[in-house]
Amino acid sequence: MQIGTSQFYDTGASQLSKLSAKADTLNTQIASTKKFTDPSADVVAYNRLSTIKQATADSKAYASNVSMATSLLQQSDSTLSAIGTQLQQAAELTTRAANGTLNDTDRKAIAIQLQSIRDDLVNLAGTKDARGQPLFGAATGTNAVTQAADGTVSFGGTGEVSAIPIADGTNIQATDSAQRVFGNIPTSGGGTTDAFAVLSNFISALNAGGDISSAAGTAADGLKGAMTQVNAVQGSVGARAARLDIVSTQSTDAASARELDRSALEDTDLSSAIAELQKTMTVLSATQASFTKLGSLSLFDYLK
């Protein structure tokens, strides 16, 4: 007759079951490198992880927008530099045309050069961005500028394009309209004009011949205003690019902090888990051996 009770077997079986379950859990954590795969295992941690993962997904979308905005601003900066170069050449030609030693034929030759510069400016104004859209497009219209058969140029739309979201509650204007780049040039009469009109009017005066001193003065002032306007826009582009750098750095820092939080909540500490598994397996083995030995004792064995 064995010496044992139902309680002895129940207690032993319960201990073995708990140790086996713990070993299984540790094996799963080590194999998956995750502390839990079932949300019910740690509801608080799972909810926190869901929040972190959503923030990470949002951050990736914002990072894509930051990258696109950076590309657009870089393209704007280089294009504005080219525009500034063309305007500077036009200003130099205007000064040369005002030289009293030139005749009408000489000035018509300068007019041809200015026409070429105006055409180059039209092409630069119509530059396409990486998305295939006008770099200097407005909120309305499909083209930044439109050039008529007689050479006159008009803006293809009005209003500034929509800003790009680059962070939670933060947007940035990645491009500028052609109106802002080439227009808003003050005139002596108190109104405004644009770079294309300034060039077109002076070209007409040069082709007409005769005294162009007044037209040259007006053109010189207009081109000076145009260069000032382009420089102002380019300065704004640089400021926005610097802002993007700050936002990008902040986003990277926030992503690193989120990853640390996620890892602490979700990732298995392999060294600790392996050590704990080894300890659990040792205790399980000893418990199994002890349970088997005690469970096999009989009254005859006891009396011996």
C-alpha positions in Angstrom: 0.0 0.0 0.0 1.5 3.4 -1.1 1.8 6.2 1.4 0.1 9.2 -0.3 -2.9 11.3 -0.4 -5.0 13.1 -3.1 -3.7 16.4 -1.8 -0.1 15.2 -2.2 -0.6 14.3 -5.9 -2.7 17.4 -6.6 -0.1 19.7 -5.1 2.7 18.0 -6.9 0.9 18.0 -10.2 0.1 21.7 -9.8 3.7 22.6 -9.1 4.9 20.6 -12.2 2.2 22.3 -14.3 3.2 25.8 -13.2 6.9 25.1 -13.8 6.1 23.6 -17.2 3.9 26.6 -18.2 6.7 29.0 -17.1 9.3 27.1 -19.1 7.0 27.2 -22.2 6.4 30.9 -21.7 10.2 31.6 -21.5 10.8 29.4 -24.5 8.3 31.3 -26.5 9.7 34.7 -25.4 13.2 33.6 -26.4 12.1 32.2 -29.7 9.9 35.2 -30.7 12.1 37.8 -28.9 8.8 39.3 -27.6 7.6 39.3 -24.0 4.1 38.5 -25.1 2.1 37.8 -28.3 -1.4 37.8 -26.7 -2.8 41.2 -25.8 -4.5 39.7 -22.8 -1.1 38.8 -21.3 -0.4 42.4 -20.5 -3.3 44.8 -21.4 -1.6 47.9 -20.2 1.6 47.3 -22.1 -0.3 46.3 -25.2 -2.3 49.5 -25.2 0.9 51.5 -24.7 2.5 49.6 -27.6 -0.5 50.4 -29.8 -0.1 54.1 -29.1 3.7 53.9 -29.8 3.2 52.0 -33.1 0.5 54.5 -34.3 2.9 57.4 -33.4 5.7 55.6 -35.3 3.4 55.2 -38.4 2.5 58.9 -38.3 6.1 59.8 -38.0 7.0 57.8 -41.1 4.3 59.6 -43.1 5.6 63.0 -41.8 9.2 62.0 -42.6 8.1 61.3 -46.2 6.5 64.7 -46.3 9.7 66.3 -44.9 11.8 64.6 -47.5 9.5 65.8 -50.3 9.4 69.3 -48.9 13.2 69.4 -48.6 13.5 68.3 -52.2 11.1 71.0 -53.4 12.9 73.7 -51.4 16.3 72.6 -52.8 14.9 72.7 -56.3 13.4 76.1 -55.7 16.7 77.4 -54.3 18.7 76.3 -57.3 16.0 77.6 -59.8 15.8 80.9 -58.0 19.6 81.3 -58.3 19.3 80.7 -62.0 16.5 83.3 -62.2 18.6 85.8 -60.3 21.5 85.3 -62.7 19.2 86.0 -65.7 17.9 89.1 -64.1 21.4 90.3 -63.3 22.3 89.8 -67.0 19.2 91.7 -68.0 20.2 94.6 -65.7 23.6 94.8 -67.2 22.2 94.8 -70.7 19.8 97.6 -69.6 22.7 99.7 -68.4 24.6 99.1 -71.6 21.5 100.0 -73.7 21.4 103.4 -71.9 24.8 104.3 -73.2 24.4 107.3 -75.4 27.0 106.2 -77.9 24.8 103.3 -79.1 22.6 103.6 -82.1 19.2 102.1 -82.8 20.8 99.0 -84.5 22.9 98.4 -81.4 19.9 98.7 -79.2 17.9 96.3 -81.3 20.7 93.8 -80.9 20.4 94.2 -77.1 16.6 93.8 -77.4 17.2 90.4 -79.0 19.4 89.4 -76.1 16.7 90.6 -73.6 14.1 88.6 -75.5 16.3 85.5 -75.0 16.5 86.3 -71.3 12.8 86.7 -71.1 12.3 83.3 -72.8 14.7 81.7 -70.4 12.9 83.2 -67.4 9.6 81.8 -68.8 11.2 78.4 -69.0 12.5 78.7 -65.5 9.1 79.8 -64.3 7.6 76.8 -65.8 10.0 74.3 -64.2 8.4 71.0 -63.2 9.1 69.5 -59.8 9.8 65.9 -58.9 6.0 65.2 -58.9 5.6 66.5 -62.4 3.8 69.6 -61.2 4.8 73.3 -61.8 7.4 74.2 -59.2 6.1 77.8 -59.1 2.4 76.8 -59.7 -0.4 78.7 -57.9 -3.4 77.3 -56.1 -5.4 77.6 -59.3 -4.4 77.0 -62.9 -2.3 74.2 -64.4 0.7 76.3 -65.6 2.9 78.8 -63.6 3.0 81.2 -66.5 1.7 81.4 -70.0 3.5 83.2 -72.9 1.4 84.6 -75.7 2.5 84.7 -79.4 3.5 88.4 -79.1 5.9 87.5 -76.2 3.8 88.9 -73.4 3.7 86.7 -70.3 0.8 86.2 -67.8 0.5 84.2 -64.6 -1.3 80.9 -64.9 -3.2 81.0 -61.6 -3.6 82.8 -58.3 -3.1 82.0 -54.7 -0.4 80.1 -52.9 -0.4 76.3 -53.0 -1.4 74.3 -49.9 1.1 73.8 -47.2 2.5 70.3 -46.5 2.1 68.8 -43.0 5.5 67.9 -41.6 4.6 67.2 -37.9 1.6 67.0 -35.7 0.0 70.5 -36.0 2.9 71.8 -38.1 2.8 72.6 -41.9 5.3 74.2 -44.2 5.0 76.1 -47.6 7.3 74.0 -49.8 6.9 76.1 -53.0 6.1 79.6 -54.0 3.8 80.9 -56.8 5.2 82.5 -59.9 3.3 85.7 -58.9 5.3 85.8 -55.7 8.6 85.2 -57.4 8.3 87.4 -60.4 5.5 89.8 -59.4 4.8 92.3 -56.6 7.5 94.8 -58.0 6.6 98.3 -56.9 6.3 101.1 -59.6 6.8 104.8 -59.3 3.1 105.3 -59.7 2.4 103.3 -56.5 1.2 100.2 -58.2 3.0 96.9 -58.9 4.3 95.2 -62.0 6.3 92.0 -62.8 9.6 91.0 -64.2 8.2 89.9 -67.5 6.3 93.1 -68.1 9.4 95.1 -67.2 11.4 93.3 -69.8 8.6 93.3 -72.5 8.1 97.1 -72.1 11.9 97.8 -72.4 12.2 95.4 -75.4 9.4 97.3 -77.1 11.2 100.7 -76.4 14.5 99.4 -77.8 12.8 98.1 -81.0 11.0 101.4 -81.4 14.3 103.3 -81.4 14.9 107.0 -80.5 15.5 108.2 -77.0 15.2 105.4 -74.5 16.7 107.1 -71.5 13.3 107.2 -69.6 12.5 103.6 -70.6 15.9 102.5 -69.5 15.5 104.2 -66.1 12.1 102.5 -65.6 13.5 99.1 -66.7 16.6 99.5 -64.4 14.3 100.2 -61.4 12.0 97.4 -62.3 14.8 94.9 -62.6 16.3 96.0 -59.3 12.9 95.4 -57.7 12.7 92.0 -59.4 16.1 91.0 -58.1 15.1 92.2 -54.6 11.9 90.2 -54.8 13.7 87.0 -55.9 16.3 87.4 -53.2 13.5 87.8 -50.6 11.8 84.6 -51.8 15.2 82.8 -51.8 15.9 83.9 -48.3 12.5 82.6 -47.3 13.3 79.3 -48.9 16.5 79.1 -46.9 14.6 79.8 -43.7 12.0 77.1 -44.4 14.8 74.6 -45.2 16.4 75.4 -41.9 13.1 74.8 -40.2 12.8 71.4 -41.9 16.2 70.5 -40.6 15.0 71.2 -37.0 11.8 69.3 -37.5 13.7 66.4 -39.0 16.1 66.3 -36.0 13.3 66.5 -33.5 11.5 63.7 -35.3 14.6 61.5 -35.2 15.1 62.1 -31.5 11.4 61.3 -30.8 11.6 58.1 -32.9 14.7 57.0 -30.8 12.8 57.7 -27.6 9.8 55.7 -28.8 12.0 52.8 -29.8 13.5 52.7 -26.4 10.0 52.6 -24.8 8.8 50.0 -27.3 11.7 47.8 -26.6 11.3 48.0 -22.9 7.7 47.1 -23.2 7.9 44.4 -25.9 11.3 42.9 -26.4 12.6 40.0 -24.5 15.8 40.5 -22.5 17.4 37.3 -23.9 20.2 37.0 -21.3 17.8 37.3 -18.4 15.2 35.0 -20.1 17.8 32.3 -20.8 19.1 32.4 -17.3 15.6 32.2 -15.9 14.8 29.3 -18.2 17.8 27.4 -17.1 16.8 28.0 -13.4 13.2 26.9 -14.1 14.3 23.8 -15.9 16.6 22.9 -13.0 13.8 23.3 -10.5 11.4 21.4 -12.8 13.8 18.5 -13.1 14.3 18.4 -9.4 10.6 18.6 -8.7 9.8 15.8 -11.1 12.5 13.6 -9.6 11.3 14.3 -6.1 7.7 13.8 -7.0 8.5 10.5 -8.7 10.5 9.2 -5.8 8.0 10.2 -3.1 5.1 8.9 -5.2 6.6 5.5 -5.5 7.1 4.8 -1.8 5.1 1.8 -0.4 4.5 0.8 3.2 7.0 -2.1 2.7 9.6 0.3 1.5 8.8 2.6 4.5 9.1 -0.3 7.0 12.5 -1.3 5.6 
